[in-house]
């Protein structure tokens, strides 16, 4: 068949020289049928026929030159048909044979294959379960071998493989009792192994603490060595994921029980040997902090001792020091910064200018702890991070220092005194006024100002104050001087600190001296003067501050005037309380004597005169304590107030009685005359009693009434123009006359005139 096909292909090939040229029909039509001219069909028919004949001749020539054997081609096609028919018959026979015999065999084979596959799955299922059981046994066996060989790493590896195998069991294995038993056994075995590892860790790393009220002693024992046994223990702890837990326990202990107490307290850190360190922490002075250089030195000693044991690599470049550093580095730096380095911030400018010496030592300490591996490469060391806010920290440190100093001053004894102020306030300004036309309006303004504002606003009267008051002001002036040289942040903070100092005075001094202010007149006088002196200076303190700050743009108002009245009222309030106590004591003395029983007695007992004398002694004692302490005008007004109250009470005792016997009138005259004789001696100038004691003349007139006759009283009344009319009310005088004199015609006549 293939041969026939080849021969046919050879017979039908065209010779190269007989290939017909392509015939361009369109060009021929365009030539014959010229569209640019008018023509008829009859005219074109001969041309078309001629062209057709020409084409026929060309076709004949082409066919004659073509090498085709038509009979051979037909014979070949018949042969091919017969062969195709035979092939169709063969294919039908094959199809019949496949459908009847081979298909049955194929179905049987498929059925056998499914059966074998199921059997294979059953065998594989059983094989995997058996393999899991064998593997579990092998892991247990490896664990036991590692245990016998004292190889903790091998034991841990075996248990880790066993756990992995148990966590991913093959199908059916987890349903066996053996699986449950193995899992339980694994947990028991693993816990036992961990306990053994913990025991080994405790042998390598241990600490003991002995503590009492005075001292705490901590002994660190690090017996880690460069031996295979120790590396095996560390590797086993690492693989069992327990090393980080133990290292964390140790890190927490070192941080809380060693590092923090060493930073806060006086302590000693000493290496007894290469494996033992002793840390002693004293508790006697909890408020005292060690110097930062001492703290750095102790930290270096402690960390170097730990690094000698923890710095050895135990697996893949890992070290205990690296793990230990990651656990403590943040807290360690926070402790060092917040509890130590921040406390090195100075509170004055001179120390701040040399503070670079401190930061240089801290930087050297940073390099040291980085060399130890406490920080990983590229990790930021925050020990000097607080320097970013050095202005704020300096402001806070200065503020705290000044407040602490102020509080210390406030707690000092008020009895340490000094004299201050002018004996006499000048009436005219001490400086000459500028002359000239340019100052005309200024002079007029100053004149008006001088007439309106008293000189006492600028001058403080002579008196005694506590030295602490002047110390407090000097401290505020130091704040002002430092504020001028500092940044805006510090200046503002110091200004608020100055204000807070005076508010602190209001809270601390009265509370600290509470008992003295209630019982001791001298303390009350000094405290009052201190308040007045501070308030006096507060009036101009804001202007002084602004003058020092001249040229600087401030975003806050400076002033202390709002504190002036507050400080004054503080002094007024405690003085008023003490004056009330003095008044109460005088009144109690009088009211506890027979002067309170004039109504029911004809003659007074001796206690009446004793009470009067006691009151005079009390006032004399106040004079001796207060004179020279208070300004003279204040002293005079205070004594005059008490004397006036005393006199008013004496007058009131008599003027409210309806009947006074002659003997009692004589006694009252004698006692009241004693007051008139002694009271002027309570003043700096005796004549001040007439000026400042409002009821003084009234007392003298009362004595005159008690010892005088009706005629004398009539003369002193003088028809409503005499001294009795000035100092006594009509009802008082009429009541007094009725109590002293019997009802006679002359008394009735006199009473009728007094109206």
KOLZA-318513 format. One record per residue (C-alpha): residue number from 1; x, y, z; residue in one letter. Coordinates in steps of 0.5 Angstrom, whole numbers, plus 500, padded with zeros to 3 digits. Example, Ala and Ser with C-alpha at 12.3 -4.5 7.8 and 13.67 -1.06 7.14 Angstrom:
<recs>
1,525,491,516,A;
2,527,498,514,S;
</recs>
This chain:
<recs>
1,500,500,500,X;
2,506,505,502,X;
3,509,503,495,X;
4,503,505,491,X;
5,502,511,495,X;
6,509,513,493,X;
7,508,511,486,X;
8,502,516,485,X;
9,506,522,488,X;
10,511,521,483,X;
11,506,520,477,X;
12,502,527,479,X;
13,508,531,480,X;
14,509,537,475,X;
15,515,538,471,X;
16,519,544,473,X;
17,518,547,465,X;
18,511,545,465,X;
19,508,550,470,X;
20,503,554,468,X;
21,504,562,469,X;
22,499,565,473,X;
23,493,568,468,X;
24,491,575,470,X;
25,483,575,468,X;
26,482,582,471,X;
27,487,586,467,X;
28,485,582,460,X;
29,477,585,462,X;
30,480,592,463,X;
31,483,592,456,X;
32,477,589,452,X;
33,472,593,456,X;
34,475,600,456,X;
35,471,604,461,X;
36,473,610,458,X;
37,470,609,451,X;
38,463,608,449,X;
39,462,601,446,X;
40,457,595,444,X;
41,456,588,446,X;
42,457,586,438,X;
43,463,590,438,X;
44,466,586,444,X;
45,464,579,442,X;
46,469,578,437,X;
47,475,580,442,X;
48,472,576,448,X;
49,471,569,443,X;
50,478,570,441,X;
51,481,571,448,X;
52,477,564,450,X;
53,480,561,444,X;
54,487,563,446,X;
55,485,560,453,X;
56,483,553,450,X;
57,490,553,446,X;
58,494,555,452,X;
59,490,549,457,X;
60,491,544,451,X;
61,498,546,451,X;
62,499,545,459,X;
63,495,539,459,X;
64,500,536,454,X;
65,506,538,457,X;
66,503,535,464,X;
67,506,528,466,X;
68,499,524,468,X;
69,498,517,468,X;
70,490,517,469,X;
71,489,509,468,X;
72,495,508,473,X;
73,491,513,478,X;
74,485,509,477,X;
75,488,502,479,X;
76,491,505,485,X;
77,485,507,488,X;
78,481,501,487,X;
79,487,497,490,X;
80,487,502,496,X;
81,479,501,497,X;
82,480,493,497,X;
83,485,494,503,X;
84,481,499,506,X;
85,475,494,506,X;
86,480,489,509,X;
87,482,493,515,X;
88,475,495,517,X;
89,473,487,517,X;
90,479,486,522,X;
91,477,492,526,X;
92,470,489,527,X;
93,473,482,529,X;
94,478,486,534,X;
95,472,490,537,X;
96,468,483,538,X;
97,474,480,541,X;
98,475,486,546,X;
99,468,486,548,X;
100,467,479,549,X;
101,473,476,552,X;
102,478,482,554,X;
103,473,487,558,X;
104,471,481,562,X;
105,478,480,564,X;
106,479,487,565,X;
107,473,488,570,X;
108,476,482,574,X;
109,483,485,574,X;
110,480,492,577,X;
111,476,488,582,X;
112,482,484,584,X;
113,486,491,584,X;
114,481,494,589,X;
115,481,488,594,X;
116,489,488,594,X;
117,488,496,595,X;
118,484,495,601,X;
119,488,490,604,X;
120,494,494,603,X;
121,491,500,607,X;
122,489,495,612,X;
123,497,493,613,X;
124,499,500,612,X;
125,494,502,618,X;
126,497,496,622,X;
127,504,498,620,X;
128,504,505,622,X;
129,501,504,629,X;
130,506,498,630,X;
131,511,503,628,X;
132,509,509,633,X;
133,509,504,639,X;
134,516,502,637,X;
135,518,509,636,X;
136,515,511,643,X;
137,519,505,646,X;
138,525,507,642,X;
139,525,514,645,X;
140,524,512,652,X;
141,530,507,651,X;
142,534,513,649,X;
143,532,517,655,X;
144,534,512,660,X;
145,540,511,656,X;
146,541,518,657,X;
147,539,518,664,X;
148,544,512,665,X;
149,550,516,662,X;
150,548,523,666,X;
151,547,526,659,X;
152,541,531,660,X;
153,541,533,653,X;
154,540,526,650,X;
155,534,525,655,X;
156,531,532,653,X;
157,532,530,646,X;
158,529,524,647,X;
159,523,527,651,X;
160,522,532,646,X;
161,522,527,640,X;
162,517,523,644,X;
163,512,529,645,X;
164,512,531,638,X;
165,511,524,636,X;
166,505,524,641,X;
167,502,531,639,X;
168,502,528,632,X;
169,499,521,632,X;
170,498,517,626,X;
171,490,515,625,X;
172,488,510,631,X;
173,494,510,635,X;
174,491,515,640,X;
175,485,511,641,X;
176,490,505,644,X;
177,490,505,652,X;
178,498,505,650,X;
179,498,512,648,X;
180,494,515,654,X;
181,499,511,658,X;
182,505,513,654,X;
183,503,521,655,X;
184,502,520,662,X;
185,508,517,663,X;
186,512,522,659,X;
187,509,528,663,X;
188,511,524,669,X;
189,518,523,666,X;
190,519,530,664,X;
191,517,533,671,X;
192,522,529,674,X;
193,527,531,669,X;
194,526,538,670,X;
195,526,537,677,X;
196,533,534,677,X;
197,535,540,672,X;
198,533,545,677,X;
199,537,541,683,X;
200,543,542,678,X;
201,541,549,677,X;
202,541,550,684,X;
203,547,547,685,X;
204,550,552,680,X;
205,547,558,682,X;
206,544,559,689,X;
207,543,565,694,X;
208,542,566,701,X;
209,539,572,705,X;
210,540,573,712,X;
211,536,579,715,X;
212,535,583,721,X;
213,532,590,723,X;
214,539,593,722,X;
215,542,589,716,X;
216,541,584,710,X;
217,546,580,708,X;
218,546,576,701,X;
219,551,571,699,X;
220,551,569,692,X;
221,554,563,690,X;
222,555,561,682,X;
223,559,555,681,X;
224,558,555,674,X;
225,565,552,670,X;
226,567,550,663,X;
227,566,543,663,X;
228,562,538,659,X;
229,557,537,665,X;
230,555,544,666,X;
231,554,545,659,X;
232,550,539,658,X;
233,545,542,664,X;
234,545,548,660,X;
235,543,545,654,X;
236,538,541,657,X;
237,535,547,660,X;
238,535,551,654,X;
239,532,545,650,X;
240,526,544,655,X;
241,525,551,655,X;
242,526,552,662,X;
243,532,556,662,X;
244,529,562,661,X;
245,524,561,667,X;
246,530,560,671,X;
247,534,565,669,X;
248,528,570,670,X;
249,528,568,677,X;
250,535,569,678,X;
251,534,576,674,X;
252,528,578,678,X;
253,532,576,685,X;
254,538,580,683,X;
255,534,586,681,X;
256,529,587,687,X;
257,533,584,692,X;
258,540,586,690,X;
259,541,592,685,X;
260,535,596,687,X;
261,537,596,695,X;
262,544,597,693,X;
263,542,603,689,X;
264,537,606,695,X;
265,542,604,701,X;
266,548,604,704,X;
267,551,597,702,X;
268,558,593,701,X;
269,559,589,695,X;
270,565,584,696,X;
271,567,578,692,X;
272,570,573,697,X;
273,572,568,692,X;
274,571,567,684,X;
275,565,563,686,X;
276,562,567,692,X;
277,560,574,693,X;
278,557,578,699,X;
279,552,584,699,X;
280,551,587,705,X;
281,545,592,705,X;
282,544,597,711,X;
283,538,599,714,X;
284,540,604,719,X;
285,539,610,715,X;
286,534,609,709,X;
287,533,616,707,X;
288,541,617,706,X;
289,543,615,699,X;
290,550,613,697,X;
291,554,617,692,X;
292,553,615,684,X;
293,560,614,684,X;
294,559,609,689,X;
295,553,606,686,X;
296,557,605,679,X;
297,563,602,682,X;
298,558,597,686,X;
299,554,595,680,X;
300,561,594,676,X;
301,563,589,681,X;
302,556,585,681,X;
303,556,585,674,X;
304,563,583,673,X;
305,562,577,678,X;
306,556,575,674,X;
307,559,576,667,X;
308,565,571,669,X;
309,560,565,670,X;
310,555,567,665,X;
311,559,570,659,X;
312,561,563,657,X;
313,557,560,651,X;
314,554,554,652,X;
315,550,553,645,X;
316,550,556,638,X;
317,553,562,641,X;
318,548,563,646,X;
319,550,565,653,X;
320,547,566,660,X;
321,549,573,660,X;
322,546,575,654,X;
323,539,572,657,X;
324,540,575,663,X;
325,541,582,660,X;
326,535,582,656,X;
327,531,580,662,X;
328,534,586,666,X;
329,537,591,662,X;
330,530,595,661,X;
331,529,595,669,X;
332,536,596,671,X;
333,537,602,667,X;
334,530,605,669,X;
335,533,604,677,X;
336,540,607,675,X;
337,536,613,672,X;
338,530,614,676,X;
339,534,612,683,X;
340,541,614,682,X;
341,543,619,676,X;
342,537,623,676,X;
343,539,625,683,X;
344,546,627,681,X;
345,542,633,677,X;
346,545,639,681,X;
347,541,645,684,X;
348,545,651,682,X;
349,548,653,676,X;
350,556,652,678,X;
351,555,645,679,X;
352,551,645,673,X;
353,556,648,669,X;
354,561,642,671,X;
355,556,637,670,X;
356,559,634,664,X;
357,564,630,669,X;
358,558,626,671,X;
359,556,625,665,X;
360,563,622,662,X;
361,563,617,668,X;
362,556,615,666,X;
363,558,614,659,X;
364,564,610,661,X;
365,559,606,665,X;
366,555,605,659,X;
367,561,602,655,X;
368,562,597,661,X;
369,555,594,661,X;
370,555,594,653,X;
371,562,590,653,X;
372,559,585,658,X;
373,553,584,653,X;
374,548,587,658,X;
375,545,590,651,X;
376,545,587,644,X;
377,549,590,638,X;
378,545,596,636,X;
379,540,597,642,X;
380,540,604,645,X;
381,543,605,651,X;
382,538,609,655,X;
383,542,611,661,X;
384,543,618,659,X;
385,536,619,656,X;
386,534,624,662,X;
387,539,629,659,X;
388,534,630,654,X;
389,530,634,659,X;
390,536,637,663,X;
391,532,644,664,X;
392,526,641,666,X;
393,530,636,671,X;
394,535,642,673,X;
395,528,646,675,X;
396,525,640,679,X;
397,532,639,682,X;
398,533,646,684,X;
399,525,647,686,X;
400,526,641,691,X;
401,532,644,694,X;
402,529,650,695,X;
403,523,648,698,X;
404,527,643,702,X;
405,531,648,705,X;
406,525,653,706,X;
407,522,648,710,X;
408,528,646,714,X;
409,528,654,715,X;
410,521,654,717,X;
411,522,648,722,X;
412,527,652,726,X;
413,526,656,733,X;
414,522,662,732,X;
415,526,665,739,X;
416,532,666,735,X;
417,531,674,733,X;
418,533,680,730,X;
419,532,687,730,X;
420,529,690,724,X;
421,526,696,721,X;
422,526,704,722,X;
423,525,707,729,X;
424,521,712,726,X;
425,518,713,719,X;
426,520,719,716,X;
427,515,724,714,X;
428,519,727,707,X;
429,522,723,702,X;
430,530,722,703,X;
431,532,723,696,X;
432,531,730,692,X;
433,526,730,687,X;
434,529,732,680,X;
435,528,739,678,X;
436,526,742,671,X;
437,520,743,666,X;
438,520,736,664,X;
439,519,733,671,X;
440,513,738,672,X;
441,508,733,671,X;
442,512,728,674,X;
443,512,732,680,X;
444,505,733,681,X;
445,504,726,680,X;
446,509,724,685,X;
447,506,729,690,X;
448,499,726,689,X;
449,502,719,690,X;
450,505,721,696,X;
451,499,724,699,X;
452,495,718,697,X;
453,500,713,699,X;
454,502,712,706,X;
455,510,712,708,X;
456,509,706,712,X;
457,508,702,705,X;
458,515,703,704,X;
459,518,703,711,X;
460,517,697,716,X;
461,517,699,723,X;
462,522,697,728,X;
463,521,691,732,X;
464,523,684,733,X;
465,523,678,728,X;
466,525,671,728,X;
467,532,670,724,X;
468,528,665,720,X;
469,524,670,716,X;
470,530,674,714,X;
471,533,667,712,X;
472,527,665,708,X;
473,527,672,704,X;
474,534,671,703,X;
475,533,664,700,X;
476,528,667,695,X;
477,533,672,693,X;
478,537,667,691,X;
479,532,664,687,X;
480,531,670,684,X;
481,538,671,682,X;
482,539,664,679,X;
483,532,665,675,X;
484,536,671,672,X;
485,541,666,669,X;
486,537,660,667,X;
487,533,658,661,X;
488,525,660,661,X;
489,523,653,663,X;
490,528,654,670,X;
491,526,661,671,X;
492,518,660,671,X;
493,519,654,675,X;
494,523,658,680,X;
495,518,663,680,X;
496,512,658,682,X;
497,517,655,687,X;
498,518,662,690,X;
499,510,663,691,X;
500,510,656,693,X;
501,515,658,699,X;
502,510,663,702,X;
503,504,658,701,X;
504,508,653,705,X;
505,510,658,710,X;
506,502,658,711,X;
507,502,651,712,X;
508,508,649,716,X;
509,510,654,721,X;
510,503,655,724,X;
511,502,647,725,X;
512,509,646,727,X;
513,509,651,733,X;
514,501,650,734,X;
515,502,649,742,X;
516,507,655,742,X;
517,502,660,739,X;
518,496,658,743,X;
519,500,659,750,X;
520,506,663,749,X;
521,505,671,748,X;
522,512,671,745,X;
523,511,666,740,X;
524,505,670,738,X;
525,508,676,737,X;
526,514,674,733,X;
527,510,670,729,X;
528,505,676,727,X;
529,511,680,726,X;
530,514,675,721,X;
531,508,675,717,X;
532,508,682,717,X;
533,515,683,715,X;
534,514,677,709,X;
535,508,681,707,X;
536,511,688,707,X;
537,517,685,702,X;
538,512,681,698,X;
539,509,688,696,X;
540,515,689,692,X;
541,518,683,691,X;
542,514,682,684,X;
543,517,689,681,X;
544,524,686,684,X;
545,523,680,680,X;
546,521,684,674,X;
547,527,688,674,X;
548,532,682,674,X;
549,528,679,668,X;
550,528,686,664,X;
551,529,684,657,X;
552,527,677,657,X;
553,520,675,654,X;
554,516,672,659,X;
555,509,668,657,X;
556,507,669,665,X;
557,505,674,669,X;
558,510,675,675,X;
559,507,678,682,X;
560,506,676,689,X;
561,501,682,691,X;
562,495,676,692,X;
563,499,673,697,X;
564,500,679,701,X;
565,493,679,704,X;
566,494,672,705,X;
567,500,672,710,X;
568,498,678,713,X;
569,491,675,715,X;
570,495,669,718,X;
571,499,673,723,X;
572,492,677,724,X;
573,489,670,725,X;
574,493,667,730,X;
575,494,674,734,X;
576,487,675,735,X;
577,486,668,737,X;
578,491,669,743,X;
579,488,676,744,X;
580,481,672,745,X;
581,485,667,750,X;
582,488,673,754,X;
583,481,676,754,X;
584,478,670,756,X;
585,483,669,762,X;
586,482,676,765,X;
587,474,675,764,X;
588,475,669,768,X;
589,479,672,773,X;
590,474,677,775,X;
591,467,673,774,X;
592,470,667,778,X;
593,471,673,784,X;
594,466,676,788,X;
595,466,682,783,X;
596,461,677,780,X;
597,456,677,786,X;
598,456,684,788,X;
599,448,684,787,X;
600,447,679,793,X;
601,453,681,798,X;
602,454,687,802,X;
603,461,686,803,X;
604,466,684,798,X;
605,471,678,800,X;
606,479,679,799,X;
607,478,675,792,X;
608,475,681,789,X;
609,482,685,790,X;
610,486,679,788,X;
611,482,678,782,X;
612,484,685,780,X;
613,491,684,782,X;
614,492,678,778,X;
615,489,681,772,X;
616,494,687,772,X;
617,499,682,773,X;
618,497,679,767,X;
619,497,685,763,X;
620,504,687,766,X;
621,507,680,764,X;
622,504,681,757,X;
623,508,688,757,X;
624,514,685,759,X;
625,514,680,754,X;
626,511,684,748,X;
627,515,691,749,X;
628,520,691,744,X;
629,518,686,740,X;
630,512,689,737,X;
631,512,695,734,X;
632,511,701,739,X;
633,504,703,736,X;
634,502,696,735,X;
635,504,694,742,X;
636,500,700,745,X;
637,494,698,741,X;
638,494,691,743,X;
639,495,693,751,X;
640,490,699,750,X;
641,485,693,747,X;
642,486,689,753,X;
643,486,694,758,X;
644,480,697,755,X;
645,476,691,755,X;
646,478,690,763,X;
647,476,697,765,X;
648,469,695,761,X;
649,468,689,765,X;
650,470,693,771,X;
651,465,698,770,X;
652,460,693,767,X;
653,460,690,774,X;
654,458,696,778,X;
655,453,699,773,X;
656,448,693,773,X;
657,447,693,780,X;
658,441,695,783,X;
659,444,696,790,X;
660,451,698,793,X;
661,452,698,800,X;
662,457,704,803,X;
663,462,699,805,X;
664,462,695,798,X;
665,463,702,795,X;
666,469,704,799,X;
667,472,697,797,X;
668,470,698,789,X;
669,473,705,790,X;
670,480,702,793,X;
671,480,697,787,X;
672,478,701,782,X;
673,483,706,784,X;
674,489,701,784,X;
675,487,700,777,X;
676,488,707,775,X;
677,494,707,779,X;
678,497,701,775,X;
679,494,701,768,X;
680,498,707,766,X;
681,505,703,767,X;
682,503,698,762,X;
683,504,703,757,X;
684,511,706,754,X;
685,508,713,755,X;
686,503,713,761,X;
687,499,718,758,X;
688,498,713,752,X;
689,492,710,757,X;
690,488,717,756,X;
691,489,717,748,X;
692,488,709,747,X;
693,483,706,752,X;
694,476,709,751,X;
695,473,707,757,X;
696,479,710,762,X;
697,476,717,763,X;
698,469,713,765,X;
699,473,709,770,X;
700,475,715,773,X;
701,468,718,773,X;
702,466,712,776,X;
703,471,712,782,X;
704,468,719,783,X;
705,461,717,783,X;
706,463,711,788,X;
707,466,716,793,X;
708,463,722,792,X;
709,456,725,794,X;
710,450,727,790,X;
711,452,734,790,X;
712,459,732,787,X;
713,455,728,782,X;
714,451,734,780,X;
715,456,738,779,X;
716,460,733,775,X;
717,453,732,771,X;
718,453,740,770,X;
719,446,740,767,X;
720,448,735,761,X;
721,455,738,760,X;
722,460,735,765,X;
723,464,729,764,X;
724,459,725,767,X;
725,454,726,761,X;
726,460,725,756,X;
727,462,718,759,X;
728,455,715,762,X;
729,449,714,759,X;
730,443,717,762,X;
731,440,710,764,X;
732,447,708,767,X;
733,448,714,771,X;
734,441,714,774,X;
735,441,706,776,X;
736,448,708,779,X;
737,445,713,783,X;
738,439,709,785,X;
739,444,703,787,X;
740,449,708,791,X;
741,444,713,795,X;
742,438,712,799,X;
743,431,715,796,X;
744,431,722,799,X;
745,428,729,796,X;
746,435,731,794,X;
747,436,724,790,X;
748,429,725,787,X;
749,431,732,785,X;
750,438,730,782,X;
751,435,724,778,X;
752,429,729,775,X;
753,435,733,773,X;
754,439,727,769,X;
755,435,726,763,X;
</recs>
